[in-house]
Amino acid sequence: MKIYLASSWRNQQQPYLVEILRNCGHEVYDFRHRDNAGKEGGFLWSHIDPNWQSWTATEYRQALTDPIAIAGFNRDFQGMK
């Protein structure tokens, strides 16, 4: 079964749940995109700007058109499909 485990980056149980589901034979999309060493490679706003938390609404809307944000969205959307 294919599973998209929707969660927050703050959810400390997410990696554990992904592992459990995979060990049960499910194909699980991991939005964090961890490699074999456990390093996370998923999309973060800080990849665009380290000061992203101080963005205005206008700056946030502009960032949605950044190639990094578009690639992250597309990767996650494909995972949902």
mmCIF file as gemmi writes it, N, C-alpha and C atoms, coordinates in Angstrom:
data_model
loop_
_atom_site.group_PDB
_atom_site.id
_atom_site.type_symbol
_atom_site.label_atom_id
_atom_site.label_alt_id
_atom_site.label_comp_id
_atom_site.label_asym_id
_atom_site.label_entity_id
_atom_site.label_seq_id
_atom_site.pdbx_PDB_ins_code
_atom_site.Cartn_x
_atom_site.Cartn_y
_atom_site.Cartn_z
_atom_site.occupancy
_atom_site.B_iso_or_equiv
_atom_site.pdbx_formal_charge
_atom_site.auth_seq_id
_atom_site.auth_asym_id
_atom_site.pdbx_PDB_model_num
ATOM 1 N N . MET Axp A 1 ? 0.841 -1.172 0 1 0 ? 1 A 1
ATOM 2 C CA . MET Axp A 1 ? 0 0 0 1 0 ? 1 A 1
ATOM 3 C C . MET Axp A 1 ? 0.89 1.241 0 1 0 ? 1 A 1
ATOM 4 N N . LYS Axp A 2 ? 0.503 2.249 -0.766 1 0 ? 2 A 1
ATOM 5 C CA . LYS Axp A 2 ? 1.216 3.519 -0.778 1 0 ? 2 A 1
ATOM 6 C C . LYS Axp A 2 ? 0.608 4.446 0.271 1 0 ? 2 A 1
ATOM 7 N N . ILE Axp A 3 ? 1.472 5.076 1.063 1 0 ? 3 A 1
ATOM 8 C CA . ILE Axp A 3 ? 1.009 5.956 2.141 1 0 ? 3 A 1
ATOM 9 C C . ILE Axp A 3 ? 1.752 7.289 2.073 1 0 ? 3 A 1
ATOM 10 N N . TYR Axp A 4 ? 0.996 8.375 2.187 1 0 ? 4 A 1
ATOM 11 C CA . TYR Axp A 4 ? 1.569 9.708 2.335 1 0 ? 4 A 1
ATOM 12 C C . TYR Axp A 4 ? 1.318 10.093 3.791 1 0 ? 4 A 1
ATOM 13 N N . LEU Axp A 5 ? 2.363 10.081 4.586 1 0 ? 5 A 1
ATOM 14 C CA . LEU Axp A 5 ? 2.238 10.396 6.009 1 0 ? 5 A 1
ATOM 15 C C . LEU Axp A 5 ? 2.353 11.909 6.188 1 0 ? 5 A 1
ATOM 16 N N . ALA Axp A 6 ? 1.211 12.573 6.32 1 0 ? 6 A 1
ATOM 17 C CA . ALA Axp A 6 ? 1.187 14.025 6.487 1 0 ? 6 A 1
ATOM 18 C C . ALA Axp A 6 ? 1.538 14.365 7.927 1 0 ? 6 A 1
ATOM 19 N N . SER Axp A 7 ? 2.471 15.301 8.091 1 0 ? 7 A 1
ATOM 20 C CA . SER Axp A 7 ? 2.921 15.66 9.425 1 0 ? 7 A 1
ATOM 21 C C . SER Axp A 7 ? 3.649 16.995 9.371 1 0 ? 7 A 1
ATOM 22 N N . SER Axp A 8 ? 4.121 17.399 10.524 1 0 ? 8 A 1
ATOM 23 C CA . SER Axp A 8 ? 4.887 18.628 10.673 1 0 ? 8 A 1
ATOM 24 C C . SER Axp A 8 ? 6.361 18.283 10.849 1 0 ? 8 A 1
ATOM 25 N N . TRP Axp A 9 ? 7.231 19.2 10.458 1 0 ? 9 A 1
ATOM 26 C CA . TRP Axp A 9 ? 8.659 19.03 10.722 1 0 ? 9 A 1
ATOM 27 C C . TRP Axp A 9 ? 8.916 18.913 12.225 1 0 ? 9 A 1
ATOM 28 N N . ARG Axp A 10 ? 8.033 19.483 13.033 1 0 ? 10 A 1
ATOM 29 C CA . ARG Axp A 10 ? 8.214 19.445 14.497 1 0 ? 10 A 1
ATOM 30 C C . ARG Axp A 10 ? 7.813 18.107 15.107 1 0 ? 10 A 1
ATOM 31 N N . ASN Axp A 11 ? 7.135 17.266 14.339 1 0 ? 11 A 1
ATOM 32 C CA . ASN Axp A 11 ? 6.683 15.983 14.859 1 0 ? 11 A 1
ATOM 33 C C . ASN Axp A 11 ? 7.88 15.036 14.99 1 0 ? 11 A 1
ATOM 34 N N . GLN Axp A 12 ? 8.318 14.813 16.201 1 0 ? 12 A 1
ATOM 35 C CA . GLN Axp A 12 ? 9.492 13.973 16.439 1 0 ? 12 A 1
ATOM 36 C C . GLN Axp A 12 ? 9.198 12.49 16.193 1 0 ? 12 A 1
ATOM 37 N N . GLN Axp A 13 ? 7.93 12.117 16.111 1 0 ? 13 A 1
ATOM 38 C CA . GLN Axp A 13 ? 7.551 10.726 15.868 1 0 ? 13 A 1
ATOM 39 C C . GLN Axp A 13 ? 7.529 10.374 14.38 1 0 ? 13 A 1
ATOM 40 N N . GLN Axp A 14 ? 7.566 11.387 13.503 1 0 ? 14 A 1
ATOM 41 C CA . GLN Axp A 14 ? 7.428 11.144 12.069 1 0 ? 14 A 1
ATOM 42 C C . GLN Axp A 14 ? 8.447 10.136 11.539 1 0 ? 14 A 1
ATOM 43 N N . PRO Axp A 15 ? 9.742 10.295 11.815 1 0 ? 15 A 1
ATOM 44 C CA . PRO Axp A 15 ? 10.706 9.317 11.281 1 0 ? 15 A 1
ATOM 45 C C . PRO Axp A 15 ? 10.435 7.892 11.765 1 0 ? 15 A 1
ATOM 46 N N . TYR Axp A 16 ? 10.055 7.773 13.012 1 0 ? 16 A 1
ATOM 47 C CA . TYR Axp A 16 ? 9.747 6.47 13.598 1 0 ? 16 A 1
ATOM 48 C C . TYR Axp A 16 ? 8.541 5.837 12.897 1 0 ? 16 A 1
ATOM 49 N N . LEU Axp A 17 ? 7.502 6.637 12.651 1 0 ? 17 A 1
ATOM 50 C CA . LEU Axp A 17 ? 6.304 6.129 11.996 1 0 ? 17 A 1
ATOM 51 C C . LEU Axp A 17 ? 6.58 5.722 10.554 1 0 ? 17 A 1
ATOM 52 N N . VAL Axp A 18 ? 7.404 6.496 9.852 1 0 ? 18 A 1
ATOM 53 C CA . VAL Axp A 18 ? 7.794 6.132 8.485 1 0 ? 18 A 1
ATOM 54 C C . VAL Axp A 18 ? 8.494 4.771 8.507 1 0 ? 18 A 1
ATOM 55 N N . GLU Axp A 19 ? 9.408 4.608 9.429 1 0 ? 19 A 1
ATOM 56 C CA . GLU Axp A 19 ? 10.156 3.352 9.53 1 0 ? 19 A 1
ATOM 57 C C . GLU Axp A 19 ? 9.231 2.171 9.83 1 0 ? 19 A 1
ATOM 58 N N . ILE Axp A 20 ? 8.321 2.337 10.773 1 0 ? 20 A 1
ATOM 59 C CA . ILE Axp A 20 ? 7.381 1.264 11.123 1 0 ? 20 A 1
ATOM 60 C C . ILE Axp A 20 ? 6.544 0.864 9.908 1 0 ? 20 A 1
ATOM 61 N N . LEU Axp A 21 ? 5.998 1.86 9.226 1 0 ? 21 A 1
ATOM 62 C CA . LEU Axp A 21 ? 5.154 1.572 8.071 1 0 ? 21 A 1
ATOM 63 C C . LEU Axp A 21 ? 5.944 0.886 6.959 1 0 ? 21 A 1
ATOM 64 N N . ARG Axp A 22 ? 7.164 1.329 6.724 1 0 ? 22 A 1
ATOM 65 C CA . ARG Axp A 22 ? 8.006 0.685 5.702 1 0 ? 22 A 1
ATOM 66 C C . ARG Axp A 22 ? 8.349 -0.745 6.105 1 0 ? 22 A 1
ATOM 67 N N . ASN Axp A 23 ? 8.642 -0.947 7.376 1 0 ? 23 A 1
ATOM 68 C CA . ASN Axp A 23 ? 8.944 -2.302 7.858 1 0 ? 23 A 1
ATOM 69 C C . ASN Axp A 23 ? 7.746 -3.234 7.733 1 0 ? 23 A 1
ATOM 70 N N . CYS Axp A 24 ? 6.558 -2.67 7.693 1 0 ? 24 A 1
ATOM 71 C CA . CYS Axp A 24 ? 5.34 -3.463 7.5 1 0 ? 24 A 1
ATOM 72 C C . CYS Axp A 24 ? 5.063 -3.71 6.015 1 0 ? 24 A 1
ATOM 73 N N . GLY Axp A 25 ? 5.967 -3.242 5.157 1 0 ? 25 A 1
ATOM 74 C CA . GLY Axp A 25 ? 5.842 -3.5 3.728 1 0 ? 25 A 1
ATOM 75 C C . GLY Axp A 25 ? 5.166 -2.419 2.918 1 0 ? 25 A 1
ATOM 76 N N . HIS Axp A 26 ? 4.862 -1.28 3.536 1 0 ? 26 A 1
ATOM 77 C CA . HIS Axp A 26 ? 4.2 -0.195 2.81 1 0 ? 26 A 1
ATOM 78 C C . HIS Axp A 26 ? 5.224 0.707 2.117 1 0 ? 26 A 1
ATOM 79 N N . GLU Axp A 27 ? 4.799 1.304 1.024 1 0 ? 27 A 1
ATOM 80 C CA . GLU Axp A 27 ? 5.602 2.315 0.341 1 0 ? 27 A 1
ATOM 81 C C . GLU Axp A 27 ? 5.185 3.661 0.925 1 0 ? 27 A 1
ATOM 82 N N . VAL Axp A 28 ? 6.094 4.307 1.667 1 0 ? 28 A 1
ATOM 83 C CA . VAL Axp A 28 ? 5.751 5.524 2.4 1 0 ? 28 A 1
ATOM 84 C C . VAL Axp A 28 ? 6.542 6.703 1.849 1 0 ? 28 A 1
ATOM 85 N N . TYR Axp A 29 ? 5.824 7.766 1.489 1 0 ? 29 A 1
ATOM 86 C CA . TYR Axp A 29 ? 6.484 8.997 1.055 1 0 ? 29 A 1
ATOM 87 C C . TYR Axp A 29 ? 6.979 9.732 2.295 1 0 ? 29 A 1
ATOM 88 N N . ASP Axp A 30 ? 8.27 10.052 2.307 1 0 ? 30 A 1
ATOM 89 C CA . ASP Axp A 30 ? 8.877 10.768 3.428 1 0 ? 30 A 1
ATOM 90 C C . ASP Axp A 30 ? 9.236 12.178 2.961 1 0 ? 30 A 1
ATOM 91 N N . PHE Axp A 31 ? 8.438 13.167 3.381 1 0 ? 31 A 1
ATOM 92 C CA . PHE Axp A 31 ? 8.676 14.545 2.929 1 0 ? 31 A 1
ATOM 93 C C . PHE Axp A 31 ? 10.024 15.088 3.377 1 0 ? 31 A 1
ATOM 94 N N . ARG Axp A 32 ? 10.645 14.438 4.354 1 0 ? 32 A 1
ATOM 95 C CA . ARG Axp A 32 ? 11.96 14.889 4.821 1 0 ? 32 A 1
ATOM 96 C C . ARG Axp A 32 ? 13.08 14.371 3.924 1 0 ? 32 A 1
ATOM 97 N N . HIS Axp A 33 ? 12.791 13.384 3.118 1 0 ? 33 A 1
ATOM 98 C CA . HIS Axp A 33 ? 13.742 12.83 2.15 1 0 ? 33 A 1
ATOM 99 C C . HIS Axp A 33 ? 15.072 12.473 2.797 1 0 ? 33 A 1
ATOM 100 N N . ARG Axp A 34 ? 15.012 11.641 3.818 1 0 ? 34 A 1
ATOM 101 C CA . ARG Axp A 34 ? 16.219 11.218 4.519 1 0 ? 34 A 1
ATOM 102 C C . ARG Axp A 34 ? 17.033 10.268 3.667 1 0 ? 34 A 1
ATOM 103 N N . ASP Axp A 35 ? 18.343 10.443 3.673 1 0 ? 35 A 1
ATOM 104 C CA . ASP Axp A 35 ? 19.21 9.493 2.983 1 0 ? 35 A 1
ATOM 105 C C . ASP Axp A 35 ? 19.565 8.347 3.93 1 0 ? 35 A 1
ATOM 106 N N . ASN Axp A 36 ? 20.389 7.418 3.484 1 0 ? 36 A 1
ATOM 107 C CA . ASN Axp A 36 ? 20.735 6.251 4.301 1 0 ? 36 A 1
ATOM 108 C C . ASN Axp A 36 ? 21.477 6.62 5.58 1 0 ? 36 A 1
ATOM 109 N N . ALA Axp A 37 ? 22.119 7.777 5.6 1 0 ? 37 A 1
ATOM 110 C CA . ALA Axp A 37 ? 22.843 8.22 6.794 1 0 ? 37 A 1
ATOM 111 C C . ALA Axp A 37 ? 21.931 8.986 7.753 1 0 ? 37 A 1
ATOM 112 N N . GLY Axp A 38 ? 20.658 9.176 7.373 1 0 ? 38 A 1
ATOM 113 C CA . GLY Axp A 38 ? 19.722 9.888 8.233 1 0 ? 38 A 1
ATOM 114 C C . GLY Axp A 38 ? 19.703 11.384 8.006 1 0 ? 38 A 1
ATOM 115 N N . LYS Axp A 39 ? 20.487 11.874 7.045 1 0 ? 39 A 1
ATOM 116 C CA . LYS Axp A 39 ? 20.516 13.312 6.76 1 0 ? 39 A 1
ATOM 117 C C . LYS Axp A 39 ? 19.242 13.705 6.016 1 0 ? 39 A 1
ATOM 118 N N . GLU Axp A 40 ? 18.601 14.772 6.5 1 0 ? 40 A 1
ATOM 119 C CA . GLU Axp A 40 ? 17.358 15.23 5.891 1 0 ? 40 A 1
ATOM 120 C C . GLU Axp A 40 ? 17.643 16.114 4.694 1 0 ? 40 A 1
ATOM 121 N N . GLY Axp A 41 ? 16.87 15.915 3.633 1 0 ? 41 A 1
ATOM 122 C CA . GLY Axp A 41 ? 17.051 16.697 2.418 1 0 ? 41 A 1
ATOM 123 C C . GLY Axp A 41 ? 15.769 17.298 1.906 1 0 ? 41 A 1
ATOM 124 N N . GLY Axp A 42 ? 14.722 17.296 2.714 1 0 ? 42 A 1
ATOM 125 C CA . GLY Axp A 42 ? 13.45 17.852 2.282 1 0 ? 42 A 1
ATOM 126 C C . GLY Axp A 42 ? 13.482 19.368 2.21 1 0 ? 42 A 1
ATOM 127 N N . PHE Axp A 43 ? 12.432 19.932 1.614 1 0 ? 43 A 1
ATOM 128 C CA . PHE Axp A 43 ? 12.342 21.379 1.429 1 0 ? 43 A 1
ATOM 129 C C . PHE Axp A 43 ? 12.181 22.112 2.759 1 0 ? 43 A 1
ATOM 130 N N . LEU Axp A 44 ? 12.941 23.167 2.914 1 0 ? 44 A 1
ATOM 131 C CA . LEU Axp A 44 ? 12.814 24.092 4.044 1 0 ? 44 A 1
ATOM 132 C C . LEU Axp A 44 ? 12.855 25.518 3.494 1 0 ? 44 A 1
ATOM 133 N N . TRP Axp A 45 ? 12.046 26.394 4.063 1 0 ? 45 A 1
ATOM 134 C CA . TRP Axp A 45 ? 12.081 27.802 3.63 1 0 ? 45 A 1
ATOM 135 C C . TRP Axp A 45 ? 13.468 28.401 3.827 1 0 ? 45 A 1
ATOM 136 N N . SER Axp A 46 ? 14.195 27.915 4.802 1 0 ? 46 A 1
ATOM 137 C CA . SER Axp A 46 ? 15.543 28.442 5.058 1 0 ? 46 A 1
ATOM 138 C C . SER Axp A 46 ? 16.501 28.147 3.909 1 0 ? 46 A 1
ATOM 139 N N . HIS Axp A 47 ? 16.135 27.221 3.017 1 0 ? 47 A 1
ATOM 140 C CA . HIS Axp A 47 ? 16.954 26.986 1.827 1 0 ? 47 A 1
ATOM 141 C C . HIS Axp A 47 ? 16.894 28.191 0.892 1 0 ? 47 A 1
ATOM 142 N N . ILE Axp A 48 ? 15.812 28.946 0.987 1 0 ? 48 A 1
ATOM 143 C CA . ILE Axp A 48 ? 15.647 30.144 0.158 1 0 ? 48 A 1
ATOM 144 C C . ILE Axp A 48 ? 16.233 31.36 0.862 1 0 ? 48 A 1
ATOM 145 N N . ASP Axp A 49 ? 15.953 31.466 2.161 1 0 ? 49 A 1
ATOM 146 C CA . ASP Axp A 49 ? 16.401 32.633 2.921 1 0 ? 49 A 1
ATOM 147 C C . ASP Axp A 49 ? 16.483 32.258 4.405 1 0 ? 49 A 1
ATOM 148 N N . PRO Axp A 50 ? 17.669 32.364 5.026 1 0 ? 50 A 1
ATOM 149 C CA . PRO Axp A 50 ? 17.793 32.039 6.445 1 0 ? 50 A 1
ATOM 150 C C . PRO Axp A 50 ? 16.895 32.889 7.344 1 0 ? 50 A 1
ATOM 151 N N . ASN Axp A 51 ? 16.482 34.054 6.862 1 0 ? 51 A 1
ATOM 152 C CA . ASN Axp A 51 ? 15.619 34.951 7.645 1 0 ? 51 A 1
ATOM 153 C C . ASN Axp A 51 ? 14.152 34.839 7.243 1 0 ? 51 A 1
ATOM 154 N N . TRP Axp A 52 ? 13.742 33.688 6.755 1 0 ? 52 A 1
ATOM 155 C CA . TRP Axp A 52 ? 12.391 33.514 6.236 1 0 ? 52 A 1
ATOM 156 C C . TRP Axp A 52 ? 11.315 33.781 7.278 1 0 ? 52 A 1
ATOM 157 N N . GLN Axp A 53 ? 11.608 33.595 8.552 1 0 ? 53 A 1
ATOM 158 C CA . GLN Axp A 53 ? 10.583 33.792 9.579 1 0 ? 53 A 1
ATOM 159 C C . GLN Axp A 53 ? 10.205 35.262 9.763 1 0 ? 53 A 1
ATOM 160 N N . SER Axp A 54 ? 10.99 36.164 9.21 1 0 ? 54 A 1
ATOM 161 C CA . SER Axp A 54 ? 10.663 37.588 9.321 1 0 ? 54 A 1
ATOM 162 C C . SER Axp A 54 ? 10.046 38.134 8.033 1 0 ? 54 A 1
ATOM 163 N N . TRP Axp A 55 ? 9.718 37.265 7.095 1 0 ? 55 A 1
ATOM 164 C CA . TRP Axp A 55 ? 9.127 37.706 5.84 1 0 ? 55 A 1
ATOM 165 C C . TRP Axp A 55 ? 7.773 38.372 6.051 1 0 ? 55 A 1
ATOM 166 N N . THR Axp A 56 ? 7.504 39.319 5.191 1 0 ? 56 A 1
ATOM 167 C CA . THR Axp A 56 ? 6.163 39.898 5.113 1 0 ? 56 A 1
ATOM 168 C C . THR Axp A 56 ? 5.32 38.967 4.229 1 0 ? 56 A 1
ATOM 169 N N . ALA Axp A 57 ? 4.024 39.213 4.191 1 0 ? 57 A 1
ATOM 170 C CA . ALA Axp A 57 ? 3.154 38.41 3.33 1 0 ? 57 A 1
ATOM 171 C C . ALA Axp A 57 ? 3.579 38.528 1.87 1 0 ? 57 A 1
ATOM 172 N N . THR Axp A 58 ? 3.985 39.713 1.461 1 0 ? 58 A 1
ATOM 173 C CA . THR Axp A 58 ? 4.433 39.934 0.08 1 0 ? 58 A 1
ATOM 174 C C . THR Axp A 58 ? 5.694 39.127 -0.213 1 0 ? 58 A 1
ATOM 175 N N . GLU Axp A 59 ? 6.639 39.13 0.714 1 0 ? 59 A 1
ATOM 176 C CA . GLU Axp A 59 ? 7.882 38.37 0.518 1 0 ? 59 A 1
ATOM 177 C C . GLU Axp A 59 ? 7.594 36.869 0.458 1 0 ? 59 A 1
ATOM 178 N N . TYR Axp A 60 ? 6.657 36.425 1.28 1 0 ? 60 A 1
ATOM 179 C CA . TYR Axp A 60 ? 6.282 35.013 1.261 1 0 ? 60 A 1
ATOM 180 C C . TYR Axp A 60 ? 5.693 34.647 -0.1 1 0 ? 60 A 1
ATOM 181 N N . ARG Axp A 61 ? 4.775 35.463 -0.609 1 0 ? 61 A 1
ATOM 182 C CA . ARG Axp A 61 ? 4.173 35.197 -1.92 1 0 ? 61 A 1
ATOM 183 C C . ARG Axp A 61 ? 5.242 35.171 -3 1 0 ? 61 A 1
ATOM 184 N N . GLN Axp A 62 ? 6.213 36.081 -2.92 1 0 ? 62 A 1
ATOM 185 C CA . GLN Axp A 62 ? 7.3 36.098 -3.905 1 0 ? 62 A 1
ATOM 186 C C . GLN Axp A 62 ? 8.139 34.822 -3.813 1 0 ? 62 A 1
ATOM 187 N N . ALA Axp A 63 ? 8.364 34.34 -2.61 1 0 ? 63 A 1
ATOM 188 C CA . ALA Axp A 63 ? 9.181 33.142 -2.412 1 0 ? 63 A 1
ATOM 189 C C . ALA Axp A 63 ? 8.51 31.901 -2.999 1 0 ? 63 A 1
ATOM 190 N N . LEU Axp A 64 ? 7.198 31.923 -3.126 1 0 ? 64 A 1
ATOM 191 C CA . LEU Axp A 64 ? 6.497 30.781 -3.71 1 0 ? 64 A 1
ATOM 192 C C . LEU Axp A 64 ? 6.897 30.538 -5.164 1 0 ? 64 A 1
ATOM 193 N N . THR Axp A 65 ? 7.456 31.56 -5.807 1 0 ? 65 A 1
ATOM 194 C CA . THR Axp A 65 ? 7.886 31.422 -7.202 1 0 ? 65 A 1
ATOM 195 C C . THR Axp A 65 ? 9.364 31.062 -7.32 1 0 ? 65 A 1
ATOM 196 N N . ASP Axp A 66 ? 10.057 30.948 -6.208 1 0 ? 66 A 1
ATOM 197 C CA . ASP Axp A 66 ? 11.471 30.567 -6.226 1 0 ? 66 A 1
ATOM 198 C C . ASP Axp A 66 ? 11.59 29.122 -6.726 1 0 ? 66 A 1
ATOM 199 N N . PRO Axp A 67 ? 12.571 28.834 -7.582 1 0 ? 67 A 1
ATOM 200 C CA . PRO Axp A 67 ? 12.734 27.464 -8.094 1 0 ? 67 A 1
ATOM 201 C C . PRO Axp A 67 ? 12.873 26.402 -7 1 0 ? 67 A 1
ATOM 202 N N . ILE Axp A 68 ? 13.455 26.753 -5.871 1 0 ? 68 A 1
ATOM 203 C CA . ILE Axp A 68 ? 13.599 25.796 -4.765 1 0 ? 68 A 1
ATOM 204 C C . ILE Axp A 68 ? 12.226 25.458 -4.186 1 0 ? 68 A 1
ATOM 205 N N . ALA Axp A 69 ? 11.375 26.472 -4.015 1 0 ? 69 A 1
ATOM 206 C CA . ALA Axp A 69 ? 10.025 26.247 -3.486 1 0 ? 69 A 1
ATOM 207 C C . ALA Axp A 69 ? 9.184 25.451 -4.48 1 0 ? 69 A 1
ATOM 208 N N . ILE Axp A 70 ? 9.312 25.763 -5.744 1 0 ? 70 A 1
ATOM 209 C CA . ILE Axp A 70 ? 8.554 25.057 -6.773 1 0 ? 70 A 1
ATOM 210 C C . ILE Axp A 70 ? 8.964 23.587 -6.814 1 0 ? 70 A 1
ATOM 211 N N . ALA Axp A 71 ? 10.266 23.323 -6.758 1 0 ? 71 A 1
ATOM 212 C CA . ALA Axp A 71 ? 10.754 21.937 -6.766 1 0 ? 71 A 1
ATOM 213 C C . ALA Axp A 71 ? 10.263 21.18 -5.537 1 0 ? 71 A 1
ATOM 214 N N . GLY Axp A 72 ? 10.286 21.828 -4.371 1 0 ? 72 A 1
ATOM 215 C CA . GLY Axp A 72 ? 9.798 21.192 -3.149 1 0 ? 72 A 1
ATOM 216 C C . GLY Axp A 72 ? 8.325 20.866 -3.228 1 0 ? 72 A 1
ATOM 217 N N . PHE Axp A 73 ? 7.543 21.816 -3.743 1 0 ? 73 A 1
ATOM 218 C CA . PHE Axp A 73 ? 6.106 21.587 -3.909 1 0 ? 73 A 1
ATOM 219 C C . PHE Axp A 73 ? 5.853 20.424 -4.85 1 0 ? 73 A 1
ATOM 220 N N . ASN Axp A 74 ? 6.529 20.436 -5.991 1 0 ? 74 A 1
ATOM 221 C CA . ASN Axp A 74 ? 6.32 19.378 -6.99 1 0 ? 74 A 1
ATOM 222 C C . ASN Axp A 74 ? 6.692 17.999 -6.44 1 0 ? 74 A 1
ATOM 223 N N . ARG Axp A 75 ? 7.781 17.932 -5.686 1 0 ? 75 A 1
ATOM 224 C CA . ARG Axp A 75 ? 8.215 16.662 -5.09 1 0 ? 75 A 1
ATOM 225 C C . ARG Axp A 75 ? 7.142 16.147 -4.11 1 0 ? 75 A 1
ATOM 226 N N . ASP Axp A 76 ? 6.631 17.035 -3.257 1 0 ? 76 A 1
ATOM 227 C CA . ASP Axp A 76 ? 5.601 16.633 -2.301 1 0 ? 76 A 1
ATOM 228 C C . ASP Axp A 76 ? 4.292 16.279 -3.007 1 0 ? 76 A 1
ATOM 229 N N . PHE Axp A 77 ? 3.935 17.044 -4.029 1 0 ? 77 A 1
ATOM 230 C CA . PHE Axp A 77 ? 2.675 16.779 -4.752 1 0 ? 77 A 1
ATOM 231 C C . PHE Axp A 77 ? 2.754 15.43 -5.446 1 0 ? 77 A 1
ATOM 232 N N . GLN Axp A 78 ? 3.895 15.12 -6.048 1 0 ? 78 A 1
ATOM 233 C CA . GLN Axp A 78 ? 4.069 13.811 -6.682 1 0 ? 78 A 1
ATOM 234 C C . GLN Axp A 78 ? 3.965 12.698 -5.645 1 0 ? 78 A 1
ATOM 235 N N . GLY Axp A 79 ? 4.473 12.966 -4.439 1 0 ? 79 A 1
ATOM 236 C CA . GLY Axp A 79 ? 4.36 11.982 -3.366 1 0 ? 79 A 1
ATOM 237 C C . GLY Axp A 79 ? 2.908 11.72 -2.986 1 0 ? 79 A 1
ATOM 238 N N . MET Axp A 80 ? 2.077 12.744 -3.055 1 0 ? 80 A 1
ATOM 239 C CA . MET Axp A 80 ? 0.654 12.56 -2.742 1 0 ? 80 A 1
ATOM 240 C C . MET Axp A 80 ? -0.063 11.775 -3.823 1 0 ? 80 A 1
ATOM 241 N N . LYS Axp A 81 ? 0.397 11.938 -5.062 1 0 ? 81 A 1
ATOM 242 C CA . LYS Axp A 81 ? -0.25 11.202 -6.171 1 0 ? 81 A 1
ATOM 243 C C . LYS Axp A 81 ? 0.037 9.736 -6.018 1 0 ? 81 A 1
